[in-house]
Amino acid sequence: MVTGTPALLDARRARQVAEQVPDPELPMLTLADLGVLRDVEVGADGTVVASLTPTYSGCPAMAEMRADVAARLREAGYQRVEIRTVLDPPWTSDWITEAGRLKLAEHGIAPPGPAPRGGPVPLVLSPTRPAVPCPRCGSADTEETSRFAATSCKALWRCRACREPFEYVKEI
């Protein structure tokens, strides 16, 4: 038996709908997997307010994310929908769920490692990036071939062991 007030149950249902919206650039992930879906609330007047945080300022996919969440909520019967952009705290790749990281790897995209932490950045004159494991064979013998891939939040890498190219989601 599901318990709770009607408003709370409605907010849970609205969140479940919003959680299923796929990311337009990484369609194997939902916005919840990616960690950009921050919150879903239902106001006293019945307005559903979904809050999204872009992966970086100026993210070109943000308009599509907003439109997709609004459309899905309206299709589910919510007539009044508001989509808010939340910039603080800023999104970090640490918000990608474990399920999301597994989905990336299953689709041949290397998931990001831990995001850099705040504080002073040490000056080093040698390469600082650890090897990115190949999502196909697991080898750490990989190399970056381009800092930018199909989207600016990914880079292109190649595995020297299996010779396969792959994308890598950058830490932010």
N, C-alpha and C positions, 0 to 999 in steps of 0.2 A: 504494500500500500504506500503510495506517495503521499507524504505529508508536507504541510507548509501552507502559507497563505496563498490565495489566488495570485496576488501580485508577484510573490516570490516564485511560484511555479511558472508563471508567464515569463519572468526574466530568465529562468533556467531554459525554457523552451526556446526563447529568442537567442540565447547564447549558443545553444546546440545548433541552431540554424546557421548562425554566423561562423561558428567553428568549422563548418564543412566547406566554406568558400575556398577554392584553390587559389594559390598564388599565380598571377598571370605570367611570371617569368620562370617559375619553378613549379609547374603544374602538378608534380608528384607530391607537393607539400600543400597543406592547407595554411591559411593565414594564422591559425592557432599553432600549427607545427612550427612555423617560421617565427612565432613570437611577436608578430605585429598586431594581432588582435589583443588589445589591452583589457577592455571591459565591455560589457553589455548590460544596460540597465533599462528598466521600463518605468517611466515617470507616472505620476498620479493621473495624468491625462491620457495615458496609454501610449505616449510617444516612446519608441524604442531608440535609445541613444547608444550607438556602438562607437567605441574609441579605438583608433588605430595609430600606431607609431611607425613612421617610415623607417626603412633600414638606413637611410642617410638623407640629409636635407637635399631636396631637389630630385628625389627618386621619381623617375618618369612613370613608374607603374602605380604610383599612389592614386592618381585619378581613376584608373581602372579598378583598383582595390575598393575604393570608396563606392563606385558605381555597382560593382558586383555584390558587395555586402548589402547595399540598399535594395538592390533588385531581389536578392534571395529572401530578405526579410519581408518585402512586399508580397512576393510569391507565397510566402508562408502565412499571409493574411494580416500582417501588420501594416496599417494604413499610414500611420505617422512614423516616419523614420528620419533620424538625424545621425549623420556620421561626423564625428569630431576627430581632428588630428591632434595628437598629444605629442609634444616634443620634449617634455621633461618628465622623467629622465630620458635621455636619448636611447634609442635601440642599441643593443649590443648582440653580437653573434652568439653570446652565451645564452640568449633567450630561445634559441632553437631547441626544441624538445629532443629528448633521446629518440623518440619515434621519428621525428623529422630527420635527425642525423642518420638513422638507419635507412630511411627512404632515399636520402641523397646517395649514400653509398650503394644501395641496391640499383640505382639508376646511373651508376658510373661517375658520380660527382663526389669528390672528396669533401667531407664535411670540415668545417673550420675547427681549429684547436681553440684553446682558451683565448679570450680577447685580452689585448694588452691592458694593464692596470694603469691608473693615473699616477702622477708623480713625475719627477725628472726623467728624461730619456737619456740613457747613457750613450756617450759617443764611442762607437766602435768602428774600426776600419776594416774588419773582415765580415764576411757574410754572417748574418744573424739568424736568418730564417732556417729553422730545422727542416729536414726533408719531409715532404708531404707523402704519406703512404699511398701507394696506388690502390684505388678502390676496387680494381679487378683482381690483382694477384697479391696485394699486400706488401710488395717490395718497397723499401725505403730508398732505393736507388732511382730517384726521380729528379727531374729538372724542370724549372719554369721556362716556358717558351715565349710567353707573352703575359705581361702584367694585367692585361685586360682581355676579357672573353666577350661573349655575346652581350653580357651586361657588365656594368662597371663594378659590380660587387663580386665578380668571379674572375679568375685568372686561368690561363691555359698552361697545363703541365704535360709532361711525357714521362712514361716509365721506361727506364733503360733496360729493365729485365724482360718485360713482356712486349715492349715497344709500342704500347697503346697510348694514345693521347687521352687526356681527361681534363675536366674542369674542376676547379677548386674554389669553394666559397671562402672569400677572404675574411679574416678576423676583423671585426670592427669594435 
